[in-house]
């Protein structure tokens, strides 16, 4: 059918350190995500402990009763495991937002004002 779009992706676990999943600490949580014609995305192995978001949107109502959004701002709060790299987590979050299919498909700006923190309360706004 002409209006259908089909996507193929593959994910491969790359965290085998030689003994598979013989114990919880003997393997990594890393992976590679691929899609035909797209660059490989390497999973960064950052352990997310908690994630929440309080999004805000502004919608313009028209006199005829229709309406449309004029902006959306996301406020994700991400907690990662102590010892994991906040700078890397920040960079990954920014890159994910830049590549976001939904944010790149709508006709209004989508902003992302994220906060990343270690489980031990070491936080930063990104």
C-alpha positions in Angstrom: 0.0 0.0 0.0 1.4 3.4 -1.0 0.7 5.2 2.3 2.3 2.6 4.5 5.7 2.9 6.0 7.6 -0.1 7.2 10.6 -0.1 9.5 13.2 -2.7 10.4 15.5 -2.5 13.3 17.8 -5.0 15.1 19.2 -5.0 18.6 22.2 -7.0 19.6 23.4 -7.5 23.2 27.1 -6.8 23.3 27.7 -7.2 27.0 29.1 -10.7 27.1 32.4 -10.5 29.0 33.2 -14.1 28.4 30.9 -16.0 30.7 27.5 -14.8 29.5 25.0 -14.1 32.3 26.7 -16.5 34.7 26.2 -13.9 37.5 24.7 -10.4 37.7 28.1 -8.6 37.7 29.7 -10.8 35.0 28.0 -9.1 32.0 27.4 -5.5 30.8 24.0 -4.1 29.8 25.4 -2.7 26.5 23.8 -3.2 23.1 23.9 -2.0 19.5 20.8 -0.8 17.7 20.8 -0.9 13.9 18.4 -0.1 11.1 19.0 -0.3 7.4 20.6 2.8 6.0 21.1 4.4 9.4 24.2 4.7 11.6 24.7 2.2 14.4 23.5 3.4 17.8 25.6 2.0 20.7 23.7 1.6 24.0 25.6 3.6 26.6 25.2 1.2 29.5 24.0 4.0 31.9 21.7 2.5 34.6 18.6 4.7 35.0 17.2 4.4 38.5 14.2 6.6 38.0 12.5 8.7 35.3 9.6 11.1 35.4 8.4 14.0 33.3 6.1 16.9 33.8 5.3 18.2 30.3 3.6 21.5 29.5 1.8 22.4 26.3 0.2 25.5 24.9 -2.7 25.2 22.6 -4.3 28.0 20.5 -8.1 27.7 20.1 -9.6 29.1 16.9 -12.9 30.8 16.7 -14.4 27.8 14.8 -13.7 25.5 17.8 -10.6 23.9 16.3 -7.2 24.3 17.8 -3.5 23.5 17.5 -0.5 23.3 19.8 1.9 26.2 19.5 4.6 24.8 21.9 5.5 21.9 24.2 8.1 21.8 26.9 9.3 18.6 28.5 10.8 18.5 32.0 12.3 15.0 32.4 13.9 14.2 35.7 16.4 11.3 35.3 18.2 9.6 38.2 21.1 7.4 37.2 23.2 5.0 39.3 25.9 6.5 41.4 29.2 6.1 39.6 27.8 6.5 36.2 28.8 9.4 34.1 26.5 12.5 34.4 28.2 14.2 31.4 27.6 11.2 29.2 24.0 10.9 30.4 23.5 14.6 29.6 25.0 14.2 26.1 22.9 11.2 25.4 19.7 12.9 26.5 20.5 15.9 24.3 21.2 13.7 21.3 18.0 11.7 21.8 16.0 14.9 21.8 17.8 16.1 18.6 16.8 12.9 16.9 13.3 12.5 18.4 10.9 11.4 15.7 7.9 13.0 17.3 9.6 16.3 18.1 10.9 16.5 14.5 7.4 15.6 13.1 5.3 18.3 14.6 4.9 21.9 13.4 5.6 23.6 16.7 8.7 23.7 18.9 9.3 21.0 21.4 11.8 22.1 24.1 13.5 19.7 26.6 14.6 21.0 30.0 16.0 17.9 31.6 17.5 17.4 35.1 20.0 14.5 35.5 21.0 13.4 39.0 23.0 10.6 40.6 21.0 8.5 43.1 23.1 10.2 45.8 21.6 13.7 45.1 24.4 15.0 42.8 22.3 16.8 40.2 22.5 19.2 37.3 20.1 20.8 34.9 20.8 20.2 31.3 
